[in-house]
Amino acid sequence: MRVLITGGAGFIGSHIVDAHIEKGDDVLIIDNLSTGFEENINKKASFEKIDIIDDLHNIFESFRPQIVNHHAAQINVRRSEKDPIYDARNNIIGTINLLLLAKKYQVEHFIFASSGGTVYGEAEILPTAEDYHLNPLSPYGCSKVAGEFYIRSLLKDSGIKYTVLRYGNIYGPRQNPLSEAGVIVIFITSILKGEVCTIFGDGEQTRDYLHVYDCVAANLLALDHPPGIYNIGTGIETSVNQLIEILKEIVGRDFEYQHGPPRPEEIRKSCLDWKRAREVLNWRPRTSLRSGIAETYRYYSSI
């Protein structure tokens, strides 16, 4: 299988690359390395350093991908607030560029990484199912919703299958500690450096944390099951304060932490209903939060 993976030098994308290489697939990575790292790139994969908004015709012409797995994105919510044009250029125009090429070269299946943590906004029903109304509160969330609608619009009646995966908060090895989305890894690196962990607000804001290996499993299962829109999470709310307590247990000692001012744009609670993924994709989260954080702590302790 010829698989083109955008963002394949990044956190989630590089793990998906590894999984396809292990399956024996022919993998081509597209990444501009703005947030990805060369050391994440599997040596058995081909690599093109290029932006998804650039002219990619020659790449599609020569590689002829059967699968496009689209993970390249601007993922910083605060940057999307400060520079929504930059966010839209990457997340909307870049996605459209890929969709038009997927149609032209008759890709078999298009997988899109969306954001279950932002597309529903401040949902009144938790865990939140896929049929809950979309209400993004940030330009980043808007760009993900727009991507989903462009996929439906441009790929309808094309014969191309498409799957949208709405992720919870993914964490694990290779996550960039400078990324705002990676609170678990941010805390771990602060602890290892002897720095103070900062909790924004009262720490009672919740997220649905999913280990990256479970996320990868959903991407692979999507290829062999009916296309559609799927929440990929655990259905469990975990507060930032609870993360601190779990980390204390894992580290085996106290560490310094402080409360900073709340982030005004931050969603208070987020949690995903993954029943559809269980019933249709035969997928389930298999990594408990405590064991996943412990494995992630060991990883960052060793590098």
Disulfide bonds with the S-S distance in Angstrom:
none
